[in-house]
Amino acid sequence: MQFVVCQWALFSSISYIVAKKIIPEMRAFNIKVQLITIFQIRLNFFHLYSSKDYQVI
């Protein structure tokens, strides 16, 4: 469980850093799309690692 939490925290911080660097260079519409995409990726990542089928990975 700790391994999953560490990976989740690492992924979230990387996503935040990337978004923070990219967002100032984007227009408002692109910012919204980028944030939604990052949020969806986070959800997919969390579901992947919280699923018992993928605990072996």
PDB file of N, CA, C and O in Angstrom:
ATOM      1  N   MET A   1       0.835  -1.210   0.000  1.00  0.00           N
ATOM      2  CA  MET A   1       0.000   0.000   0.000  1.00  0.00           C
ATOM      3  C   MET A   1       0.868   1.258   0.000  1.00  0.00           C
ATOM      4  O   MET A   1       0.560   2.225  -0.697  1.00  0.00           O
ATOM      5  N   GLN A   2       1.941   1.248   0.773  1.00  0.00           N
ATOM      6  CA  GLN A   2       2.832   2.409   0.825  1.00  0.00           C
ATOM      7  C   GLN A   2       3.475   2.674  -0.541  1.00  0.00           C
ATOM      8  O   GLN A   2       3.666   3.821  -0.943  1.00  0.00           O
ATOM      9  N   PHE A   3       3.802   1.584  -1.242  1.00  0.00           N
ATOM     10  CA  PHE A   3       4.388   1.713  -2.578  1.00  0.00           C
ATOM     11  C   PHE A   3       3.433   2.442  -3.521  1.00  0.00           C
ATOM     12  O   PHE A   3       3.840   3.328  -4.272  1.00  0.00           O
ATOM     13  N   VAL A   4       2.166   2.059  -3.472  1.00  0.00           N
ATOM     14  CA  VAL A   4       1.151   2.682  -4.325  1.00  0.00           C
ATOM     15  C   VAL A   4       1.007   4.164  -3.977  1.00  0.00           C
ATOM     16  O   VAL A   4       0.919   5.009  -4.868  1.00  0.00           O
ATOM     17  N   VAL A   5       0.983   4.473  -2.684  1.00  0.00           N
ATOM     18  CA  VAL A   5       0.857   5.866  -2.237  1.00  0.00           C
ATOM     19  C   VAL A   5       2.055   6.694  -2.706  1.00  0.00           C
ATOM     20  O   VAL A   5       1.894   7.834  -3.140  1.00  0.00           O
ATOM     21  N   CYS A   6       3.236   6.126  -2.617  1.00  0.00           N
ATOM     22  CA  CYS A   6       4.441   6.829  -3.066  1.00  0.00           C
ATOM     23  C   CYS A   6       4.390   7.109  -4.564  1.00  0.00           C
ATOM     24  O   CYS A   6       4.717   8.209  -5.009  1.00  0.00           O
ATOM     25  N   GLN A   7       3.982   6.115  -5.332  1.00  0.00           N
ATOM     26  CA  GLN A   7       3.864   6.288  -6.779  1.00  0.00           C
ATOM     27  C   GLN A   7       2.810   7.348  -7.103  1.00  0.00           C
ATOM     28  O   GLN A   7       2.998   8.172  -7.998  1.00  0.00           O
ATOM     29  N   TRP A   8       1.706   7.314  -6.367  1.00  0.00           N
ATOM     30  CA  TRP A   8       0.618   8.284  -6.578  1.00  0.00           C
ATOM     31  C   TRP A   8       1.121   9.700  -6.290  1.00  0.00           C
ATOM     32  O   TRP A   8       0.856  10.626  -7.058  1.00  0.00           O
ATOM     33  N   ALA A   9       1.844   9.863  -5.183  1.00  0.00           N
ATOM     34  CA  ALA A   9       2.372  11.184  -4.807  1.00  0.00           C
ATOM     35  C   ALA A   9       3.385  11.673  -5.839  1.00  0.00           C
ATOM     36  O   ALA A   9       3.376  12.842  -6.223  1.00  0.00           O
ATOM     37  N   LEU A  10       4.251  10.778  -6.280  1.00  0.00           N
ATOM     38  CA  LEU A  10       5.264  11.130  -7.275  1.00  0.00           C
ATOM     39  C   LEU A  10       4.612  11.559  -8.583  1.00  0.00           C
ATOM     40  O   LEU A  10       4.980  12.581  -9.163  1.00  0.00           O
ATOM     41  N   PHE A  11       3.653  10.781  -9.036  1.00  0.00           N
ATOM     42  CA  PHE A  11       2.950  11.074 -10.289  1.00  0.00           C
ATOM     43  C   PHE A  11       2.214  12.412 -10.188  1.00  0.00           C
ATOM     44  O   PHE A  11       2.240  13.211 -11.124  1.00  0.00           O
ATOM     45  N   SER A  12       1.563  12.652  -9.052  1.00  0.00           N
ATOM     46  CA  SER A  12       0.817  13.898  -8.857  1.00  0.00           C
ATOM     47  C   SER A  12       1.746  15.101  -8.882  1.00  0.00           C
ATOM     48  O   SER A  12       1.435  16.117  -9.502  1.00  0.00           O
ATOM     49  N   SER A  13       2.898  14.987  -8.203  1.00  0.00           N
ATOM     50  CA  SER A  13       3.838  16.101  -8.159  1.00  0.00           C
ATOM     51  C   SER A  13       4.434  16.367  -9.540  1.00  0.00           C
ATOM     52  O   SER A  13       4.622  17.523  -9.919  1.00  0.00           O
ATOM     53  N   ILE A  14       4.733  15.307 -10.293  1.00  0.00           N
ATOM     54  CA  ILE A  14       5.257  15.487 -11.651  1.00  0.00           C
ATOM     55  C   ILE A  14       4.213  16.162 -12.537  1.00  0.00           C
ATOM     56  O   ILE A  14       4.538  17.068 -13.305  1.00  0.00           O
ATOM     57  N   SER A  15       2.956  15.719 -12.431  1.00  0.00           N
ATOM     58  CA  SER A  15       1.872  16.320 -13.210  1.00  0.00           C
ATOM     59  C   SER A  15       1.728  17.803 -12.875  1.00  0.00           C
ATOM     60  O   SER A  15       1.520  18.633 -13.760  1.00  0.00           O
ATOM     61  N   TYR A  16       1.842  18.125 -11.577  1.00  0.00           N
ATOM     62  CA  TYR A  16       1.708  19.512 -11.134  1.00  0.00           C
ATOM     63  C   TYR A  16       2.837  20.373 -11.699  1.00  0.00           C
ATOM     64  O   TYR A  16       2.602  21.482 -12.178  1.00  0.00           O
ATOM     65  N   ILE A  17       4.069  19.850 -11.639  1.00  0.00           N
ATOM     66  CA  ILE A  17       5.229  20.600 -12.138  1.00  0.00           C
ATOM     67  C   ILE A  17       5.101  20.837 -13.641  1.00  0.00           C
ATOM     68  O   ILE A  17       5.332  21.945 -14.124  1.00  0.00           O
ATOM     69  N   VAL A  18       4.733  19.791 -14.374  1.00  0.00           N
ATOM     70  CA  VAL A  18       4.571  19.916 -15.824  1.00  0.00           C
ATOM     71  C   VAL A  18       3.485  20.931 -16.156  1.00  0.00           C
ATOM     72  O   VAL A  18       3.670  21.793 -17.015  1.00  0.00           O
ATOM     73  N   ALA A  19       2.345  20.823 -15.463  1.00  0.00           N
ATOM     74  CA  ALA A  19       1.234  21.745 -15.703  1.00  0.00           C
ATOM     75  C   ALA A  19       1.641  23.180 -15.378  1.00  0.00           C
ATOM     76  O   ALA A  19       1.283  24.108 -16.104  1.00  0.00           O
ATOM     77  N   LYS A  20       2.387  23.362 -14.293  1.00  0.00           N
ATOM     78  CA  LYS A  20       2.804  24.696 -13.869  1.00  0.00           C
ATOM     79  C   LYS A  20       3.725  25.347 -14.904  1.00  0.00           C
ATOM     80  O   LYS A  20       3.693  26.563 -15.093  1.00  0.00           O
ATOM     81  N   LYS A  21       4.534  24.542 -15.563  1.00  0.00           N
ATOM     82  CA  LYS A  21       5.443  25.076 -16.584  1.00  0.00           C
ATOM     83  C   LYS A  21       4.727  25.326 -17.907  1.00  0.00           C
ATOM     84  O   LYS A  21       5.052  26.269 -18.628  1.00  0.00           O
ATOM     85  N   ILE A  22       3.748  24.472 -18.222  1.00  0.00           N
ATOM     86  CA  ILE A  22       3.074  24.555 -19.520  1.00  0.00           C
ATOM     87  C   ILE A  22       1.961  25.603 -19.535  1.00  0.00           C
ATOM     88  O   ILE A  22       1.806  26.334 -20.513  1.00  0.00           O
ATOM     89  N   ILE A  23       1.190  25.674 -18.453  1.00  0.00           N
ATOM     90  CA  ILE A  23      -0.004  26.530 -18.410  1.00  0.00           C
ATOM     91  C   ILE A  23       0.260  28.000 -18.777  1.00  0.00           C
ATOM     92  O   ILE A  23      -0.520  28.563 -19.545  1.00  0.00           O
ATOM     93  N   PRO A  24       1.319  28.649 -18.267  1.00  0.00           N
ATOM     94  CA  PRO A  24       1.530  30.059 -18.636  1.00  0.00           C
ATOM     95  C   PRO A  24       1.693  30.295 -20.138  1.00  0.00           C
ATOM     96  O   PRO A  24       1.448  31.398 -20.626  1.00  0.00           O
ATOM     97  N   GLU A  25       2.103  29.266 -20.863  1.00  0.00           N
ATOM     98  CA  GLU A  25       2.333  29.404 -22.300  1.00  0.00           C
ATOM     99  C   GLU A  25       1.090  29.054 -23.122  1.00  0.00           C
ATOM    100  O   GLU A  25       1.119  29.127 -24.351  1.00  0.00           O
ATOM    101  N   MET A  26       0.018  28.681 -22.461  1.00  0.00           N
ATOM    102  CA  MET A  26      -1.183  28.245 -23.173  1.00  0.00           C
ATOM    103  C   MET A  26      -2.309  29.254 -23.035  1.00  0.00           C
ATOM    104  O   MET A  26      -2.329  30.074 -22.117  1.00  0.00           O
ATOM    105  N   ARG A  27      -3.247  29.172 -23.973  1.00  0.00           N
ATOM    106  CA  ARG A  27      -4.435  30.022 -23.887  1.00  0.00           C
ATOM    107  C   ARG A  27      -5.453  29.386 -22.958  1.00  0.00           C
ATOM    108  O   ARG A  27      -5.320  28.220 -22.586  1.00  0.00           O
ATOM    109  N   ALA A  28      -6.469  30.151 -22.585  1.00  0.00           N
ATOM    110  CA  ALA A  28      -7.448  29.697 -21.595  1.00  0.00           C
ATOM    111  C   ALA A  28      -8.097  28.356 -21.967  1.00  0.00           C
ATOM    112  O   ALA A  28      -8.218  27.472 -21.119  1.00  0.00           O
ATOM    113  N   PHE A  29      -8.504  28.205 -23.205  1.00  0.00           N
ATOM    114  CA  PHE A  29      -9.167  26.959 -23.627  1.00  0.00           C
ATOM    115  C   PHE A  29      -8.217  25.769 -23.495  1.00  0.00           C
ATOM    116  O   PHE A  29      -8.606  24.710 -23.003  1.00  0.00           O
ATOM    117  N   ASN A  30      -6.978  25.947 -23.934  1.00  0.00           N
ATOM    118  CA  ASN A  30      -5.988  24.883 -23.845  1.00  0.00           C
ATOM    119  C   ASN A  30      -5.673  24.529 -22.399  1.00  0.00           C
ATOM    120  O   ASN A  30      -5.395  23.371 -22.087  1.00  0.00           O
ATOM    121  N   ILE A  31      -5.714  25.523 -21.515  1.00  0.00           N
ATOM    122  CA  ILE A  31      -5.480  25.269 -20.095  1.00  0.00           C
ATOM    123  C   ILE A  31      -6.554  24.316 -19.562  1.00  0.00           C
ATOM    124  O   ILE A  31      -6.249  23.356 -18.854  1.00  0.00           O
ATOM    125  N   LYS A  32      -7.805  24.592 -19.911  1.00  0.00           N
ATOM    126  CA  LYS A  32      -8.901  23.737 -19.441  1.00  0.00           C
ATOM    127  C   LYS A  32      -8.727  22.309 -19.940  1.00  0.00           C
ATOM    128  O   LYS A  32      -8.894  21.356 -19.179  1.00  0.00           O
ATOM    129  N   VAL A  33      -8.391  22.159 -21.221  1.00  0.00           N
ATOM    130  CA  VAL A  33      -8.198  20.824 -21.798  1.00  0.00           C
ATOM    131  C   VAL A  33      -7.052  20.106 -21.097  1.00  0.00           C
ATOM    132  O   VAL A  33      -7.155  18.921 -20.781  1.00  0.00           O
ATOM    133  N   GLN A  34      -5.958  20.830 -20.855  1.00  0.00           N
ATOM    134  CA  GLN A  34      -4.791  20.241 -20.206  1.00  0.00           C
ATOM    135  C   GLN A  34      -5.132  19.769 -18.795  1.00  0.00           C
ATOM    136  O   GLN A  34      -4.755  18.663 -18.408  1.00  0.00           O
ATOM    137  N   LEU A  35      -5.836  20.588 -18.028  1.00  0.00           N
ATOM    138  CA  LEU A  35      -6.203  20.222 -16.656  1.00  0.00           C
ATOM    139  C   LEU A  35      -7.120  19.001 -16.635  1.00  0.00           C
ATOM    140  O   LEU A  35      -6.951  18.102 -15.811  1.00  0.00           O
ATOM    141  N   ILE A  36      -8.089  18.978 -17.546  1.00  0.00           N
ATOM    142  CA  ILE A  36      -9.003  17.826 -17.625  1.00  0.00           C
ATOM    143  C   ILE A  36      -8.224  16.560 -17.979  1.00  0.00           C
ATOM    144  O   ILE A  36      -8.459  15.499 -17.403  1.00  0.00           O
ATOM    145  N   THR A  37      -7.294  16.679 -18.932  1.00  0.00           N
ATOM    146  CA  THR A  37      -6.489  15.526 -19.346  1.00  0.00           C
ATOM    147  C   THR A  37      -5.657  15.007 -18.183  1.00  0.00           C
ATOM    148  O   THR A  37      -5.609  13.801 -17.943  1.00  0.00           O
ATOM    149  N   ILE A  38      -5.000  15.910 -17.457  1.00  0.00           N
ATOM    150  CA  ILE A  38      -4.183  15.509 -16.309  1.00  0.00           C
ATOM    151  C   ILE A  38      -5.049  14.825 -15.255  1.00  0.00           C
ATOM    152  O   ILE A  38      -4.652  13.812 -14.680  1.00  0.00           O
ATOM    153  N   PHE A  39      -6.226  15.379 -15.006  1.00  0.00           N
ATOM    154  CA  PHE A  39      -7.126  14.798 -14.015  1.00  0.00           C
ATOM    155  C   PHE A  39      -7.551  13.386 -14.421  1.00  0.00           C
ATOM    156  O   PHE A  39      -7.578  12.477 -13.591  1.00  0.00           O
ATOM    157  N   GLN A  40      -7.884  13.209 -15.702  1.00  0.00           N
ATOM    158  CA  GLN A  40      -8.287  11.887 -16.205  1.00  0.00           C
ATOM    159  C   GLN A  40      -7.136  10.892 -16.103  1.00  0.00           C
ATOM    160  O   GLN A  40      -7.346   9.734 -15.741  1.00  0.00           O
ATOM    161  N   ILE A  41      -5.917  11.339 -16.420  1.00  0.00           N
ATOM    162  CA  ILE A  41      -4.743  10.462 -16.328  1.00  0.00           C
ATOM    163  C   ILE A  41      -4.533  10.044 -14.874  1.00  0.00           C
ATOM    164  O   ILE A  41      -4.233   8.882 -14.600  1.00  0.00           O
ATOM    165  N   ARG A  42      -4.688  10.981 -13.944  1.00  0.00           N
ATOM    166  CA  ARG A  42      -4.539  10.660 -12.516  1.00  0.00           C
ATOM    167  C   ARG A  42      -5.560   9.612 -12.091  1.00  0.00           C
ATOM    168  O   ARG A  42      -5.227   8.662 -11.382  1.00  0.00           O
ATOM    169  N   LEU A  43      -6.806   9.791 -12.528  1.00  0.00           N
ATOM    170  CA  LEU A  43      -7.853   8.825 -12.173  1.00  0.00           C
ATOM    171  C   LEU A  43      -7.538   7.445 -12.734  1.00  0.00           C
ATOM    172  O   LEU A  43      -7.665   6.440 -12.035  1.00  0.00           O
ATOM    173  N   ASN A  44      -7.127   7.401 -13.993  1.00  0.00           N
ATOM    174  CA  ASN A  44      -6.780   6.123 -14.626  1.00  0.00           C
ATOM    175  C   ASN A  44      -5.615   5.464 -13.906  1.00  0.00           C
ATOM    176  O   ASN A  44      -5.630   4.255 -13.676  1.00  0.00           O
ATOM    177  N   PHE A  45      -4.605   6.252 -13.549  1.00  0.00           N
ATOM    178  CA  PHE A  45      -3.430   5.751 -12.843  1.00  0.00           C
ATOM    179  C   PHE A  45      -3.839   5.178 -11.487  1.00  0.00           C
ATOM    180  O   PHE A  45      -3.388   4.101 -11.100  1.00  0.00           O
ATOM    181  N   PHE A  46      -4.690   5.900 -10.776  1.00  0.00           N
ATOM    182  CA  PHE A  46      -5.122   5.457  -9.447  1.00  0.00           C
ATOM    183  C   PHE A  46      -5.931   4.168  -9.543  1.00  0.00           C
ATOM    184  O   PHE A  46      -5.727   3.249  -8.749  1.00  0.00           O
ATOM    185  N   HIS A  47      -6.850   4.090 -10.508  1.00  0.00           N
ATOM    186  CA  HIS A  47      -7.670   2.886 -10.674  1.00  0.00           C
ATOM    187  C   HIS A  47      -6.808   1.692 -11.071  1.00  0.00           C
ATOM    188  O   HIS A  47      -7.047   0.568 -10.630  1.00  0.00           O
ATOM    189  N   LEU A  48      -5.820   1.942 -11.896  1.00  0.00           N
ATOM    190  CA  LEU A  48      -4.930   0.867 -12.336  1.00  0.00           C
ATOM    191  C   LEU A  48      -4.200   0.241 -11.153  1.00  0.00           C
ATOM    192  O   LEU A  48      -4.119  -0.982 -11.040  1.00  0.00           O
ATOM    193  N   TYR A  49      -3.670   1.089 -10.271  1.00  0.00           N
ATOM    194  CA  TYR A  49      -2.878   0.599  -9.151  1.00  0.00           C
ATOM    195  C   TYR A  49      -3.717   0.182  -7.947  1.00  0.00           C
ATOM    196  O   TYR A  49      -3.228  -0.534  -7.072  1.00  0.00           O
ATOM    197  N   SER A  50      -4.962   0.617  -7.891  1.00  0.00           N
ATOM    198  CA  SER A  50      -5.817   0.216  -6.769  1.00  0.00           C
ATOM    199  C   SER A  50      -6.558  -1.082  -7.091  1.00  0.00           C
ATOM    200  O   SER A  50      -7.105  -1.733  -6.201  1.00  0.00           O
ATOM    201  N   SER A  51      -6.567  -1.451  -8.386  1.00  0.00           N
ATOM    202  CA  SER A  51      -7.229  -2.686  -8.793  1.00  0.00           C
ATOM    203  C   SER A  51      -6.400  -3.894  -8.357  1.00  0.00           C
ATOM    204  O   SER A  51      -5.184  -3.926  -8.547  1.00  0.00           O
ATOM    205  N   LYS A  52      -7.068  -4.878  -7.776  1.00  0.00           N
ATOM    206  CA  LYS A  52      -6.364  -6.066  -7.281  1.00  0.00           C
ATOM    207  C   LYS A  52      -5.699  -6.851  -8.409  1.00  0.00           C
ATOM    208  O   LYS A  52      -4.700  -7.535  -8.190  1.00  0.00           O
ATOM    209  N   ASP A  53      -6.247  -6.752  -9.596  1.00  0.00           N
ATOM    210  CA  ASP A  53      -5.699  -7.474 -10.745  1.00  0.00           C
ATOM    211  C   ASP A  53      -4.285  -6.999 -11.098  1.00  0.00           C
ATOM    212  O   ASP A  53      -3.496  -7.754 -11.667  1.00  0.00           O
ATOM    213  N   TYR A  54      -3.975  -5.753 -10.759  1.00  0.00           N
ATOM    214  CA  TYR A  54      -2.686  -5.181 -11.142  1.00  0.00           C
ATOM    215  C   TYR A  54      -1.732  -5.020  -9.950  1.00  0.00           C
ATOM    216  O   TYR A  54      -0.694  -4.372 -10.078  1.00  0.00           O
ATOM    217  N   GLN A  55      -2.072  -5.596  -8.808  1.00  0.00           N
ATOM    218  CA  GLN A  55      -1.224  -5.472  -7.624  1.00  0.00           C
ATOM    219  C   GLN A  55       0.146  -6.116  -7.831  1.00  0.00           C
ATOM    220  O   GLN A  55       1.117  -5.748  -7.170  1.00  0.00           O
ATOM    221  N   VAL A  56       0.218  -7.082  -8.752  1.00  0.00           N
ATOM    222  CA  VAL A  56       1.484  -7.793  -8.995  1.00  0.00           C
ATOM    223  C   VAL A  56       2.527  -6.864  -9.603  1.00  0.00           C
ATOM    224  O   VAL A  56       3.722  -7.016  -9.347  1.00  0.00           O
ATOM    225  N   ILE A  57       2.079  -5.901 -10.406  1.00  0.00           N
ATOM    226  CA  ILE A  57       2.995  -4.983 -11.088  1.00  0.00           C
ATOM    227  C   ILE A  57       3.783  -4.174 -10.066  1.00  0.00           C
ATOM    228  O   ILE A  57       4.610  -3.343 -10.442  1.00  0.00           O
TER     229      ILE A  57
END
